[in-house]
Amino acid sequence: MAKVVFTANIQRHVLCPVTEARGQTVREVLESIFAENFQARSYVLDDQSALRKHMTIFVDGRMIRDRVRLGDAVSETSTIYVLQALSGG
Amino acid sequence: MSDRLLVSTRKGLFTVSRKSREWAISAVYFLGDNVSVTLFDRRDGRCYAALDHGHFGVKAPSLNSDRLGGDCRPRLSAKPDGYEEADVLGRPLDRSTARIWALESGGLDQPGVIWCGTLPGGLFRSTDHGQSWEMMRALWDHPKRKQWSAGGADLPGLHSICIDPRSSQRVWVAVSTGGIWFTEDGGASWTQRGNGMRAEYVPPEMAHDPVAQDVHRLVQCPAAPQRMWVQHHNGIFVSSDEGRTFKEITGVEPSSFGFAVVVHPREPDTAWFVPEIKDEKRTPQEGKLVVTRTRDGGKTFDILANGLPQWHAYDVVYRHALGLDDTGDKVALGSTTGGLWVSEDQGENWACVTHTLPPVYAVRFA
């Protein structure tokens, strides 16, 4: 299962512990987590279910390219970081 | 009579209370967070604060909780696949709620009903104290909505919501820029209002088009709902027929440009404004912060300055940052440079509460 780490700054709004989840894409992994932690979803994704403008996601050290569909591939051993982008503070 | 103010700022929500005739900050909520507007619901005493968490988006919790149950943000309906939207200038229009710019209680006969206006112009209604929000699709889907344009922000913004005290189904909203819109069936259908307003900065053939009007703020007199006042990008306008037609008020010194307006709760001819040098500068005239007040429907204006800074003051008072209490006697204003002043005599004399707040977005008696 992929390991997902959320930025520390989100924790004061909604608890997002390090989590392991299944999925072949970033979307599948995150939706699996948000199914259990619905509150967290709107902090990461916007109204159209795209990644928020000022958020970013890294999979195994590489920034994802598909910010709308979140279709970047994830492996069983991937580590995903959900972070704030440096813009928009 | 209100002895408490809710002051929404760039870095938190401050309550300011009156004790022994002095006003002072009494509590801080959401310190560090951007609070765009706050609502005190007189029907049940609840407070609602609109938060913009920047990275993490817009939320609308009740005052003491950032974790109201459910997914409490007002959000636009999903964009159909392959459907892209652009504003009148051809720029892509973000379909995600970018800011909450208006929060108002529904009518007395509608406990729990809250209205919410946003950038990019979505209007929402909650029937459960903000636990969930319904988008007013009839307004969003109105063909003319695509003619709304960005005013002071990067997106069109719905900033004013007036509920008719005689019938909760009748609601006016105002958009910067997009003019005034009216429903008499609780939001099921909408028509444009606001004939007579004028925008001198657009091509002449568009100048009187109601949808081209950059209304900065729309208010309605509770005791005489036919009377509406508008602070417009182009000046001050007044209506005596529920916003169907407006008359321009000209010759107002030191300026008719500004963002905010409040109207007396029982005297429809009495209204207050905060003038600025018009759009190319947007600072007080000659560095003197003043409030203007008319008592005769706009025929004459008093310039009220006693207690306000009159030397190198660059305070801008945003559209929601001028507040009036239910008596019509207490007036408060907050500025972009962190100043907060209160008057207890309709603006004749002002006392500075503080001048070190974060930039103030909204001031409301509660």
HADDOCK unambig.tbl for C-alpha pairs under 7 A between the chains (distance, minus, plus):
assign (segid A and resid 13 and name CA) (segid B and resid 66 and name CA) 6.86 0.50 0.50
assign (segid A and resid 39 and name CA) (segid B and resid 70 and name CA) 6.92 0.50 0.50
assign (segid A and resid 39 and name CA) (segid B and resid 71 and name CA) 6.28 0.50 0.50
assign (segid A and resid 43 and name CA) (segid B and resid 56 and name CA) 4.39 0.50 0.50
assign (segid A and resid 43 and name CA) (segid B and resid 57 and name CA) 6.14 0.50 0.50
assign (segid A and resid 44 and name CA) (segid B and resid 56 and name CA) 6.15 0.50 0.50
assign (segid A and resid 46 and name CA) (segid B and resid 96 and name CA) 6.18 0.50 0.50
assign (segid A and resid 47 and name CA) (segid B and resid 75 and name CA) 5.59 0.50 0.50
assign (segid A and resid 47 and name CA) (segid B and resid 76 and name CA) 6.22 0.50 0.50
assign (segid A and resid 47 and name CA) (segid B and resid 78 and name CA) 7.00 0.50 0.50
assign (segid A and resid 47 and name CA) (segid B and resid 96 and name CA) 4.98 0.50 0.50
assign (segid A and resid 47 and name CA) (segid B and resid 97 and name CA) 6.95 0.50 0.50
assign (segid A and resid 48 and name CA) (segid B and resid 78 and name CA) 5.56 0.50 0.50
assign (segid A and resid 48 and name CA) (segid B and resid 79 and name CA) 6.63 0.50 0.50
assign (segid A and resid 48 and name CA) (segid B and resid 96 and name CA) 6.65 0.50 0.50
assign (segid A and resid 54 and name CA) (segid B and resid 55 and name CA) 4.93 0.50 0.50
assign (segid A and resid 55 and name CA) (segid B and resid 55 and name CA) 6.04 0.50 0.50
assign (segid A and resid 84 and name CA) (segid B and resid 55 and name CA) 6.29 0.50 0.50
assign (segid A and resid 88 and name CA) (segid B and resid 54 and name CA) 6.29 0.50 0.50
assign (segid A and resid 88 and name CA) (segid B and resid 55 and name CA) 6.39 0.50 0.50
assign (segid A and resid 89 and name CA) (segid B and resid 54 and name CA) 6.19 0.50 0.50
assign (segid A and resid 89 and name CA) (segid B and resid 55 and name CA) 6.71 0.50 0.50
